[in-house]
């Protein structure tokens, strides 16, 4: 009887002190229940990425209306190798926020205009371009894939008010 009591005490001590050091479950409660605490973790890989070597500040030729380009590469971690590009901006305005120069945008044959009525701040959350296109889907992200070109052209009528005009543009990529 004494040997059984000593063995039970030693086994209980082994289970309670060794729970963190080995694969034993927790010490049993009075009702006999024991348990494992299992930690779970994981990560979701980056879904899409764009890469450019170009300066992201683009000076528009408002004197002559010349076209500018924004060049980038696109990568998405999906099976279909398709991405959706969404482009928009607030109106290109001068300091008084009233005089607007429209912008024509073009990407892979899809076109759109940003002007006083159609812009990112309008009620319907206007996107000048929503375009599906082929993206690189190799396991190597970064600057893989072909160059994609977004063309930006101010639309001049010859009656623009003098001054500096500014806006900002978003170029968003989503996996499809």
C-alpha positions as CSV (number, residue, x, y, z in Angstrom):
1,X,0.0,0.0,0.0
2,X,2.9,2.3,0.9
3,X,4.6,1.6,-2.4
4,X,1.4,2.5,-4.3
5,X,1.0,5.8,-2.5
6,X,4.6,6.8,-3.1
7,X,4.3,5.8,-6.8
8,X,1.1,7.9,-7.1
9,X,2.7,10.9,-5.5
10,X,5.8,10.6,-7.7
11,X,3.6,10.2,-10.8
12,X,1.6,13.3,-9.8
13,X,4.8,15.3,-9.2
14,X,6.1,14.1,-12.6
15,X,3.0,15.2,-14.4
16,X,2.6,18.6,-12.7
17,X,6.3,19.6,-12.9
18,X,7.0,18.1,-16.3
19,X,3.9,19.4,-18.1
20,X,5.9,22.2,-19.8
21,X,8.9,20.0,-20.4
22,X,7.3,17.0,-22.2
23,X,4.2,15.9,-24.0
24,X,2.0,15.2,-21.0
25,X,-1.4,16.8,-20.6
26,X,-2.1,19.1,-17.7
27,X,-2.4,17.7,-14.2
28,X,-5.8,16.1,-13.6
29,X,-8.4,18.1,-11.7
30,X,-10.4,16.6,-8.8
31,X,-13.1,15.4,-11.3
32,X,-10.4,13.7,-13.4
33,X,-10.4,16.0,-16.4
34,X,-7.0,17.0,-18.0
35,X,-6.3,19.0,-21.0
36,X,-3.8,20.1,-23.6
37,X,-3.2,23.8,-24.4
38,X,-2.3,24.0,-28.1
39,X,-1.1,27.2,-29.6
40,X,-2.1,27.8,-33.2
41,X,-0.5,30.3,-35.7
42,X,-0.1,30.9,-39.3
43,X,0.2,33.7,-41.9
44,X,-1.5,34.8,-45.1
45,X,1.0,35.6,-47.9
46,X,0.8,39.0,-49.5
47,X,-1.9,38.8,-52.2
48,X,-0.7,41.5,-54.6
49,X,2.2,43.8,-55.1
50,X,3.1,46.5,-57.6
51,X,6.6,47.8,-58.3
52,X,7.9,50.8,-60.0
53,X,11.3,52.4,-60.5
54,X,9.7,55.6,-61.6
55,X,9.3,58.7,-59.4
56,X,5.7,58.8,-58.1
57,X,5.5,62.5,-58.5
58,X,4.6,63.3,-62.1
59,X,4.9,66.8,-63.6
60,X,2.1,67.3,-66.2
61,X,2.7,69.5,-69.3
62,X,-0.2,71.9,-68.8
63,X,1.2,74.4,-71.3
64,X,1.0,71.9,-74.2
65,X,-1.2,69.0,-73.0
66,X,1.5,66.4,-73.5
67,X,0.9,62.8,-72.4
68,X,2.7,61.4,-69.4
69,X,3.1,57.7,-68.4
70,X,3.3,55.8,-65.1
71,X,5.0,52.5,-65.6
72,X,4.8,49.6,-63.1
73,X,5.0,45.9,-62.7
74,X,2.3,43.8,-61.1
75,X,2.3,40.5,-59.2
76,X,-0.6,38.6,-57.5
77,X,-0.4,35.4,-55.4
78,X,-3.4,33.7,-57.0
79,X,-4.1,30.9,-59.4
80,X,-5.7,32.8,-62.3
81,X,-2.8,35.2,-63.1
82,X,-5.5,38.0,-63.5
83,X,-5.6,41.2,-61.6
84,X,-8.0,44.1,-61.5
85,X,-6.6,47.7,-61.7
86,X,-8.6,50.5,-60.3
87,X,-7.5,54.1,-61.0
88,X,-9.0,57.4,-59.9
89,X,-8.2,60.8,-58.6
90,X,-9.7,64.0,-57.3
91,X,-10.0,66.8,-59.9
92,X,-6.9,68.5,-61.1
93,X,-7.5,72.0,-59.6
94,X,-5.7,75.2,-59.0
95,X,-5.4,77.0,-55.6
96,X,-9.0,78.3,-55.7
97,X,-10.3,74.7,-56.0
98,X,-12.8,75.9,-58.7
99,X,-10.8,75.8,-61.9
100,X,-10.4,72.2,-63.1
101,X,-8.3,70.7,-65.9
102,X,-9.8,67.3,-67.0
103,X,-7.5,64.3,-67.2
104,X,-7.8,61.5,-69.7
105,X,-6.5,58.2,-68.5
106,X,-5.7,55.0,-70.5
107,X,-4.6,51.6,-69.5
108,X,-4.6,48.5,-71.8
109,X,-7.2,50.0,-74.1
110,X,-9.6,51.0,-71.2
111,X,-10.1,54.8,-70.9
112,X,-11.6,57.2,-68.5
113,X,-11.8,60.9,-67.6
114,X,-11.4,62.7,-64.3
115,X,-13.1,66.1,-64.4
116,X,-15.5,68.2,-62.3
117,X,-18.3,65.6,-62.4
118,X,-16.4,62.3,-62.5
119,X,-13.8,62.0,-59.8
120,X,-12.8,60.1,-56.7
121,X,-14.7,62.4,-54.4
122,X,-18.0,62.2,-56.3
123,X,-21.1,60.6,-54.7
124,X,-20.8,57.3,-56.7
125,X,-17.1,56.8,-55.8
126,X,-16.1,57.1,-59.4
127,X,-13.1,55.2,-60.7
128,X,-11.8,56.5,-64.0
129,X,-10.5,53.0,-65.0
130,X,-11.5,49.6,-63.8
131,X,-9.5,47.1,-65.9
132,X,-8.8,43.4,-65.8
133,X,-5.3,42.4,-66.9
134,X,-2.8,39.7,-66.8
135,X,-0.4,39.8,-63.9
136,X,2.6,37.7,-63.0
137,X,1.8,35.0,-60.5
138,X,5.2,33.3,-60.0
139,X,6.3,32.5,-56.5
140,X,8.9,35.3,-56.8
141,X,7.2,38.5,-55.9
142,X,8.8,41.9,-56.4
143,X,9.7,43.3,-59.7
144,X,8.7,40.3,-61.8
145,X,6.5,40.4,-64.9
146,X,6.1,42.8,-67.8
147,X,5.8,46.6,-67.6
148,X,2.3,48.0,-67.4
149,X,1.7,51.6,-68.6
150,X,-0.9,54.0,-67.3
151,X,-1.2,57.0,-69.6
152,X,-2.2,60.4,-68.3
153,X,-3.1,63.3,-70.5
154,X,-4.5,66.8,-69.5
155,X,-7.3,68.0,-71.7
156,X,-6.7,71.6,-72.5
157,X,-9.1,74.0,-74.3
158,X,-6.9,77.1,-74.3
159,X,-8.9,79.0,-71.7
160,X,-7.3,77.6,-68.5
161,X,-6.8,80.0,-65.7
162,X,-3.1,80.6,-64.9
163,X,-1.6,79.0,-61.8
164,X,-0.4,75.7,-60.4
165,X,-2.8,72.8,-60.5
166,X,-2.5,69.8,-58.2
167,X,-4.2,66.5,-57.5
168,X,-3.3,63.0,-56.3
169,X,-4.2,59.7,-58.0
170,X,-4.7,56.2,-56.6
171,X,-3.6,53.1,-58.6
172,X,-5.0,50.0,-56.8
173,X,-4.4,46.3,-57.7
174,X,-6.8,43.5,-56.6
175,X,-6.5,39.8,-57.2
176,X,-9.2,38.2,-59.3
